Amino acid sequence: MRLRIRPRFFVERDGRDAYALERPLALLRAIEQCGNLRAACAEIPMSYRSAWDLLTEVEAILGGAVVEMTRGKGSVLTELGKRLIWAERLTHARFDPLLDSMAMEIDSEIQNAVHKARSPLKIYASHGFAVAAMNAHFEQVGAPVELSYRGSVEALRALARGACDIAGFHVPIGELEAPALEQFRELFNASQVIISVATRRQGLMVAHGNPKNLWTVRDLLRPDIVIVNRQQGSGTRVILDLLVRREGASAQDIAGYESVELTHAAVAAYVASGKADAGLGVETAARQFDLDFVPLLSERYFFVCERATLADARFQDVLAFLKTMQFRAQISKLPGYDAGSTGTVMELAQAFPELGMQGA
């Protein structure tokens, strides 16, 4: 048993019960996917008459059409219908990782109260699709693993003060690696080991077709461009700060630099809404929201923990799963991800010789 927390959508009406949008949203998603109402009904499933009545009802409540149907040409969402779907996707992209973290914490307390279960292995990690896939597996099998999404800096600080057992962070490959590591240097110590999770591509997520011709970070300096950023302390924010600095610019030179989202998916959803022209993120998020992706660099995503944690049975279960062909195949299917080194354990000095740390 696992606790799950998810948002629900309602329309508040004066003097009447709130109108739940779950069924209308499910129908709109199916219409968007299938291209006509009859096929959408089979997908849900729902009778054609019920679907027609539902559309009539929700359009009356919202005060506008959500679907446009043309004989012989199928069904398409109107601008209002598209905005409803976008609002749902943005909400899930922005809040689901946070709600998952909250649910894990609450679930752990419930399990401890009911079953006196052994304490979970606590992982604080920067948001990523490989980590999400790993967590989904451990949720399914009921393993004692508790994941909370944090920025890279916050995750490493939590590990340093003993608030978690494992921290997840990422650093760019190439010339930006050394300056990025300097942001984390004081949070590492020689008694720690590194576990490779994945290599992935970071780049600009832009509207389909790249209508603003955004190919480099320098293009973000144009006065007609607005971006959406990640929060302070996230590894992606560290990377963008370094890329902007390399161009001889500062945050004040880019419109929207202080407009932030907490996950790659939320940044992608924001760009897909048209409220921003670009955002830095991973390719998987761009593909999820039908955006174009302009690769800028590759980076490595790691777990780090104290060497003593290697002997912990809970950690050994995590490491064993990271090394499975099942997980590697799953990661390799994520756009922009590579699982060639997944599960490799290294000394800190081996992974980052530039830090000048030797094993304790």
C-alpha positions as CSV (number, residue, x, y, z in Angstrom):
1,M,0.0,0.0,0.0
2,R,1.3,3.4,-0.9
3,L,-0.2,6.8,-0.2
4,R,-0.7,9.1,-3.3
5,I,-1.7,12.7,-3.4
6,R,-3.0,14.3,-6.5
7,P,-4.7,17.7,-7.4
8,R,-8.4,17.7,-8.5
9,F,-10.0,20.4,-10.7
10,F,-13.4,22.0,-9.9
11,V,-15.4,25.0,-11.1
12,E,-16.9,27.0,-8.2
13,R,-20.4,28.1,-8.9
14,D,-22.4,30.6,-6.8
15,G,-24.9,28.9,-4.6
16,R,-24.4,25.5,-6.2
17,D,-22.1,22.5,-5.7
18,A,-18.6,22.7,-7.2
19,Y,-18.5,21.1,-10.7
20,A,-15.7,18.4,-11.0
21,L,-13.7,18.5,-14.2
22,E,-12.2,15.1,-14.0
23,R,-14.5,13.4,-16.5
24,P,-14.5,16.4,-19.0
25,L,-10.7,16.5,-18.9
26,A,-10.4,12.8,-19.5
27,L,-12.7,13.2,-22.5
28,L,-10.8,16.2,-23.8
29,R,-7.5,14.3,-23.5
30,A,-9.0,11.4,-25.5
31,I,-10.3,13.7,-28.2
32,E,-6.9,15.4,-28.5
33,Q,-5.3,12.0,-28.8
34,C,-7.8,10.3,-31.1
35,G,-8.9,13.2,-33.3
36,N,-12.6,12.4,-33.2
37,L,-15.3,11.9,-30.6
38,R,-16.4,8.4,-31.4
39,A,-12.8,7.0,-31.1
40,A,-12.4,9.0,-27.9
41,C,-15.5,7.4,-26.4
42,A,-14.0,4.0,-27.1
43,E,-10.7,5.0,-25.5
44,I,-12.2,6.1,-22.2
45,P,-14.7,4.2,-22.5
46,M,-17.9,6.2,-22.5
47,S,-21.1,6.0,-24.6
48,Y,-21.3,8.5,-27.5
49,R,-24.5,10.0,-26.0
50,S,-22.9,10.4,-22.6
51,A,-19.9,12.1,-24.1
52,W,-22.1,14.5,-26.1
53,D,-24.1,15.3,-23.0
54,L,-20.9,15.8,-21.0
55,L,-19.5,18.3,-23.6
56,T,-22.8,20.2,-23.6
57,E,-22.8,20.4,-19.8
58,V,-19.2,21.6,-19.4
59,E,-19.6,24.1,-22.2
60,A,-22.6,25.6,-20.5
61,I,-20.8,25.8,-17.2
62,L,-17.6,27.4,-18.7
63,G,-19.5,29.6,-21.1
64,G,-17.7,28.6,-24.3
65,A,-17.1,25.7,-26.7
66,V,-14.3,23.2,-25.8
67,V,-14.5,21.0,-28.9
68,E,-15.1,21.9,-32.6
69,M,-16.6,19.0,-34.6
70,T,-16.7,19.1,-38.4
71,R,-18.5,16.4,-40.4
72,G,-15.9,14.3,-42.2
73,K,-13.0,16.0,-40.5
74,G,-13.2,14.7,-36.9
75,S,-13.0,16.7,-33.7
76,V,-10.4,19.2,-32.5
77,L,-10.1,21.1,-29.2
78,T,-11.0,24.8,-29.3
79,E,-8.6,27.3,-27.7
80,L,-10.6,27.0,-24.5
81,G,-10.3,23.2,-24.6
82,K,-6.6,23.4,-25.3
83,R,-6.1,25.8,-22.3
84,L,-7.9,23.4,-20.0
85,I,-5.6,20.5,-21.0
86,W,-2.6,22.8,-20.7
87,A,-3.7,23.9,-17.2
88,E,-4.0,20.3,-16.1
89,R,-0.6,19.4,-17.5
90,L,1.1,22.4,-16.0
91,T,-0.4,21.6,-12.6
92,H,0.8,18.0,-12.7
93,A,4.2,19.0,-14.0
94,R,4.6,21.6,-11.3
95,F,3.1,19.9,-8.3
96,D,3.3,16.1,-8.7
97,P,7.0,15.8,-7.7
98,L,6.3,17.9,-4.6
99,L,3.2,15.9,-3.8
100,D,5.1,12.6,-4.3
101,S,7.7,13.8,-1.8
102,M,5.0,14.7,0.7
103,A,3.2,11.4,0.2
104,M,6.4,9.5,0.8
105,E,6.9,11.3,4.1
106,I,3.3,10.8,5.3
107,D,3.3,7.2,4.1
108,S,6.5,6.5,6.0
109,E,4.9,7.8,9.2
110,I,1.8,5.7,8.6
111,Q,3.8,2.6,7.9
112,N,5.9,3.1,11.0
113,A,2.8,3.6,13.1
114,V,0.9,0.5,11.8
115,H,3.7,-2.0,11.1
116,K,6.6,-0.6,13.1
117,A,8.5,-0.9,9.8
118,R,12.3,-0.4,9.6
119,S,13.2,3.2,8.8
120,P,13.3,3.9,5.0
121,L,16.4,4.8,3.1
122,K,16.1,8.6,2.6
123,I,17.0,10.0,-0.8
124,Y,17.1,13.7,-1.4
125,A,17.6,14.2,-5.2
126,S,17.4,16.7,-7.9
127,H,14.4,16.0,-10.1
128,G,15.1,13.7,-13.1
129,F,13.3,11.1,-15.2
130,A,15.7,8.3,-14.3
131,V,15.2,8.9,-10.6
132,A,11.4,9.0,-11.1
133,A,11.6,5.7,-12.9
134,M,13.6,4.2,-10.1
135,N,11.2,5.5,-7.5
136,A,8.2,4.1,-9.4
137,H,9.8,0.6,-9.2
138,F,10.4,0.8,-5.5
139,E,6.9,2.1,-4.9
140,Q,5.5,-0.9,-6.8
141,V,7.5,-3.4,-4.8
142,G,7.0,-1.7,-1.5
143,A,10.7,-1.2,-0.8
144,P,11.7,1.0,2.2
145,V,12.9,3.9,0.1
146,E,11.7,7.5,0.6
147,L,12.5,10.0,-2.2
148,S,12.2,13.7,-1.8
149,Y,12.9,16.1,-4.7
150,R,15.3,18.8,-3.8
151,G,17.7,21.0,-5.8
152,S,21.2,19.6,-6.2
153,V,22.7,22.1,-3.6
154,E,19.9,21.5,-1.1
155,A,20.2,17.7,-1.5
156,L,24.0,17.8,-0.9
157,R,23.5,20.1,2.2
158,A,20.9,17.6,3.6
159,L,23.4,14.8,3.2
160,A,26.2,16.8,4.9
161,R,24.0,17.4,7.9
162,G,22.7,13.9,8.1
163,A,19.1,14.6,7.0
164,C,19.2,12.0,4.3
165,D,21.2,8.8,3.3
166,I,21.7,9.6,-0.3
167,A,21.8,12.8,-2.3
168,G,21.2,13.1,-6.1
169,F,22.9,15.8,-8.1
170,H,24.2,16.5,-11.6
171,V,27.2,18.2,-13.1
172,P,28.0,19.1,-16.8
173,I,30.6,17.3,-18.8
174,G,33.5,19.4,-20.2
175,E,34.7,22.9,-19.5
176,L,31.8,23.7,-17.2
177,E,32.4,20.7,-14.9
178,A,35.1,22.3,-12.8
179,P,33.3,25.6,-12.1
180,A,30.0,23.7,-11.4
181,L,31.8,21.4,-8.9
182,E,33.1,24.5,-7.1
183,Q,29.5,25.3,-6.2
184,F,29.4,21.9,-4.4
185,R,33.0,21.6,-3.1
186,E,32.3,22.5,0.5
187,L,29.5,19.9,0.7
188,F,31.7,16.9,-0.3
189,N,34.0,15.0,2.0
190,A,36.6,12.3,1.4
191,S,34.5,9.6,3.1
192,Q,31.9,9.7,0.4
193,V,31.4,7.6,-2.7
194,I,29.7,8.3,-6.0
195,I,27.2,6.2,-7.9
196,S,26.5,6.9,-11.5
197,V,22.8,7.1,-12.4
198,A,22.7,8.3,-16.0
199,T,24.2,10.7,-18.5
200,R,21.7,13.0,-20.1
201,R,21.5,16.0,-22.5
202,Q,20.6,19.5,-21.4
203,G,19.5,22.2,-23.8
204,L,17.0,24.9,-24.8
205,M,13.4,23.8,-24.8
206,V,11.6,25.9,-27.4
207,A,8.3,26.0,-29.2
208,H,7.8,23.5,-32.0
209,G,9.7,24.6,-35.1
210,N,11.8,27.0,-33.0
211,P,10.0,30.1,-34.4
212,K,12.3,32.5,-32.5
213,N,15.5,30.9,-33.9
214,L,17.0,30.2,-30.5
215,W,20.2,28.2,-30.9
216,T,22.6,29.4,-28.2
217,V,22.6,31.1,-24.8
218,R,23.6,34.3,-26.5
219,D,20.3,34.3,-28.3
220,L,18.5,34.5,-24.9
221,L,20.0,38.0,-24.5
222,R,17.8,39.4,-27.3
223,P,15.3,42.0,-26.0
224,D,12.3,40.1,-27.6
225,I,13.0,36.9,-25.7
226,V,11.6,35.8,-22.4
227,I,12.7,32.7,-20.6
228,V,11.6,30.6,-17.6
229,N,14.3,29.4,-15.2
230,R,14.9,26.9,-12.4
231,Q,15.0,27.7,-8.8
232,Q,18.2,28.8,-7.0
233,G,20.2,25.8,-5.8
234,S,19.1,23.5,-8.6
235,G,21.9,22.0,-10.7
236,T,20.2,23.3,-13.9
237,R,20.2,26.9,-12.5
238,V,23.9,26.5,-11.6
239,I,24.6,25.5,-15.3
240,L,22.6,28.3,-16.8
241,D,24.3,30.8,-14.4
242,L,27.7,29.5,-15.7
243,L,26.6,29.6,-19.4
244,V,25.4,33.2,-19.0
245,R,28.6,34.3,-17.3
246,R,30.6,32.7,-20.0
247,E,28.8,35.0,-22.5
248,G,29.9,38.0,-20.4
249,A,26.3,38.6,-19.3
250,S,24.3,38.5,-16.1
251,A,20.8,37.6,-15.0
252,Q,19.7,41.2,-15.4
253,D,20.4,40.9,-19.2
254,I,17.8,38.1,-19.7
255,A,14.0,38.7,-19.4
256,G,12.3,36.1,-17.2
257,Y,15.5,35.0,-15.5
258,E,13.9,35.2,-12.0
259,S,10.7,33.5,-13.1
260,V,11.2,29.9,-11.8
261,E,9.7,26.4,-11.9
262,L,10.8,23.5,-9.7
263,T,11.1,20.7,-12.3
264,H,12.2,20.2,-15.9
265,A,8.6,19.2,-16.8
266,A,7.2,22.3,-15.3
267,V,9.6,24.4,-17.3
268,A,8.6,22.6,-20.4
269,A,4.9,23.1,-19.7
270,Y,5.5,26.8,-19.2
271,V,7.2,27.1,-22.5
272,A,4.5,25.0,-24.2
273,S,1.9,27.5,-22.9
274,G,3.6,30.3,-24.8
275,K,4.3,32.3,-21.7
276,A,8.1,31.9,-22.2
277,D,10.2,31.5,-25.4
278,A,12.7,29.1,-23.9
279,G,13.9,27.3,-20.8
280,L,16.9,25.2,-20.0
281,G,16.1,21.5,-19.3
282,V,16.5,17.9,-20.3
283,E,15.3,16.5,-23.7
284,T,12.8,14.1,-22.1
285,A,10.8,17.0,-20.8
286,A,10.8,18.8,-24.1
287,R,9.5,15.7,-25.9
288,Q,6.7,15.2,-23.4
289,F,5.3,18.6,-24.3
290,D,6.0,18.5,-28.0
291,L,8.7,21.1,-27.9
292,D,11.8,21.4,-30.0
293,F,15.1,20.7,-28.2
294,V,18.4,22.5,-28.9
295,P,21.2,20.5,-27.2
296,L,23.8,22.6,-25.4
297,L,25.7,20.1,-23.3
298,S,25.8,16.6,-21.7
299,E,25.8,16.1,-18.0
300,R,26.2,13.2,-15.5
301,Y,23.7,12.5,-12.8
302,F,25.0,10.9,-9.6
303,F,24.0,9.6,-6.2
304,V,26.5,10.3,-3.4
305,C,26.5,8.7,0.0
306,E,28.9,7.9,2.9
307,R,31.1,4.9,2.2
308,A,29.5,3.2,5.3
309,T,26.1,3.3,3.5
310,L,27.4,0.7,0.9
311,A,27.0,-2.0,3.6
312,D,23.3,-1.0,4.3
313,A,20.9,-3.7,3.0
314,R,18.5,-1.0,1.9
315,F,21.2,0.7,-0.2
316,Q,22.3,-2.7,-1.7
317,D,18.7,-3.2,-3.0
318,V,18.9,0.2,-4.7
319,L,22.3,-0.5,-6.2
320,A,21.2,-3.9,-7.4
321,F,18.2,-2.4,-9.2
322,L,20.3,0.3,-10.8
323,K,22.5,-2.4,-12.3
324,T,19.6,-4.5,-13.8
325,M,19.1,-4.7,-17.5
326,Q,15.4,-3.8,-16.9
327,F,16.4,-0.4,-15.4
328,R,19.1,0.3,-18.0
329,A,16.7,-0.5,-20.8
330,Q,14.1,1.8,-19.3
331,I,16.6,4.7,-19.0
332,S,17.9,4.2,-22.5
333,K,14.3,4.7,-23.8
334,L,14.2,8.2,-22.3
335,P,15.0,10.9,-24.9
336,G,18.5,12.3,-24.3
337,Y,19.4,9.7,-21.6
338,D,22.2,7.2,-21.6
339,A,22.6,4.3,-19.2
340,G,26.1,3.1,-20.2
341,S,27.6,3.7,-16.7
342,T,24.5,3.3,-14.6
343,G,25.2,1.6,-11.3
344,T,29.0,2.2,-11.3
345,V,30.4,3.0,-7.9
346,M,33.4,5.3,-7.7
347,E,35.5,7.0,-5.1
348,L,34.9,10.7,-5.0
349,A,38.5,11.3,-6.1
350,Q,38.0,9.0,-9.1
351,A,34.8,10.7,-10.3
352,F,36.1,14.2,-9.7
353,P,39.9,14.3,-9.6
354,E,39.8,18.1,-9.9
355,L,38.5,18.3,-6.3
356,G,41.8,16.9,-5.0
357,M,40.1,14.6,-2.4
358,Q,41.6,11.2,-1.5
359,G,39.5,8.4,0.1
360,A,39.3,8.4,3.8
